Amino acid sequence: MPDTVMTKENAKPEQFYDAFVQSGPGTLGGQYLRQFWHPIAVSADLKPGDTKPIKLMCEEFTLYRGESGALHLTEKHCPHRRSQLSVGYVEGDSIRCLYHGWKFGADGACVERPAEPGTTSGIRIKTYGVNESLGLIFAYIGDGPEPAFPPFPDFEGEGMVVTEQEYFEYNHFQAWENDWDPYHADWTHKMGEIHRPLPGQSRQEFYLSMLKTSVFEESEYGIVRRLEVPGPIKNATVFLMPSAIRLFIPTFNELNRRHAGPQFRDTYIIHTPIDDHSHYTFLTQFLPVVGEEAEAYKKHHEEVAALRANWPTAAEAGRSILAGKSKLSDYKQHPVFVAFEDTAAQSSQGVIADRTKEKLGISDAGVVYLRRLMARELSLLAAGKPTKDWKTDWKMPDSNSVFL
């Protein structure tokens, strides 16, 4: 069992099971999540002049990139007749409603109503914090001052950053618990063979050694998990509040088969609640490739993206598998089969897992640690006390392996 997380005496995790999965306004869980920046889109997917409807933590918004390249996040609807602003026009750094042409500046102020020339009557739309880092667009929709940005350190060294976004039809907290559970890789990812033991080791020996050596340490910026496997090999992973992890992971299926890019990648995995029943997972990864090697990788990346377009999404496959209409093995040749393995395991827990019926064991040490940590933070918030001020300026701890 990992080191105990200090909690309030009455802050037992089971008291906060409902709050763990909440993201909506007015809920304890949603209030906690609104203290942080959250990724909402991949930067490269939003060109100057583009708009995009966004749903984040049960609320809906309009995201657009001005012709200058600047990002803007506003409320979803025009206040006139409630038409959706994302179907409108971007003009400079303003957005104009498709329905009757009301135009709103970057600060949200109405600057033009064509049918009422010369009058705006102090009309405004609400705007929100939005910024870019690590190839992702982040939003802050809380009521307090914006937290420090960027929320995570950038990658170091010369190379390229690649990003992916995947949609999942189950609660975000299940995905985060999965990150804190390295042992699941022994079975969940066995078919796709992403997380293999090192040569000469048995799979059982490899993963049991993780369980026996895992130690969790709280720092000013997050939780550091250290573990060892036979070798001896030491590995460090960082968990970042409220729903992110930084670690080295293997290159996924098709790119790995092609030997495209490095075998392991320095990676942030971040889970963003859409609502309490679905979420996005964002992967942003650093590849130390430049010049011709970078150009060759981009070609592979584009070809794999084209292959993915011919397959169902992970969410679609998950529905089919759970309904008994297909099997997980039917998707084994998918370019990113790892997402299908995770979907099958986690969506089968239910859209929101019933934690009251679980029988926890040794392999759940990380999950227990996470729940204690969240119970501590939520109990402070419920009592009207400040939660921990996690620092955003840090470096990855030393590790002599990138096997996970």
HULINUR-V124598 format. One record per backbone hydrogen bond with DSSP energy under -1.0 kcal/mol. CO is the residue of the C=O (numbers start at 1). NH is the residue of the N-H. Records with the same first field share a line. If there is no record, write none. Layout:
BEGIN
CO=NH  NH
END
This chain:
BEGIN
8=11
10=12
12=15
13=16
16=20
19=22
24=27
27=31
28=32
29=33
30=34
32=35
33=36
38=139
41=137
42=45
43=46
47=50
50=65
52=63
54=61
56=59
59=56
61=54
62=74
63=52
64=72
65=49
66=69
70=66
72=64
73=128
74=62
76=85
78=82
83=78
84=87
85=88
89=96
91=94
92=67
94=91
95=104
96=89
97=101
102=97
103=111  112
104=95
105=108
108=125
109=105
112=103
113=116
116=119
120=123
123=110
126=75
129=140
131=138
133=136
135=43
136=133
137=40  41
138=131
139=38
140=129
160=287
162=285
164=283
166=281
168=279
172=176
173=177
174=178
175=179
176=180
178=181
181=184
182=185
183=186
184=187  188
187=190
189=194
194=196
198=201
202=206
203=207
204=208
205=209
207=211
208=212
209=213
210=214
215=226
217=224
220=391
222=219
223=239
224=217
225=237
226=215
227=235
229=233
233=229
235=227
237=225
238=246
239=223
240=244
243=271
244=240
245=269
246=238
247=267
249=265
252=256
253=257
254=258
255=260
256=259
263=251
265=249
266=286
267=247
268=284
269=245
270=282
272=280
273=57
274=58
278=274  275
279=168
280=272
281=166
282=270
283=164
284=268
285=162
287=160  289
290=293
291=295
292=296
293=297
294=298
295=299
296=300
297=301
298=302
299=303
300=304
301=305
302=306
303=307
304=308
305=309
307=310
308=311
313=317
314=318
315=319
316=320
317=321
318=322
319=323
320=325  326
321=324
327=330
328=331
329=332
331=334
334=337
335=254
336=339
337=341
338=342
339=343
340=344
341=345
342=346
343=347
346=349
347=350
351=171
353=355
354=357
355=358
361=364
362=365
364=368
365=369
366=370
367=371
368=372
369=373
370=374
371=375
372=376
373=377
374=378
375=379
376=380
377=381
378=382
379=383
380=385
381=384
388=390
END
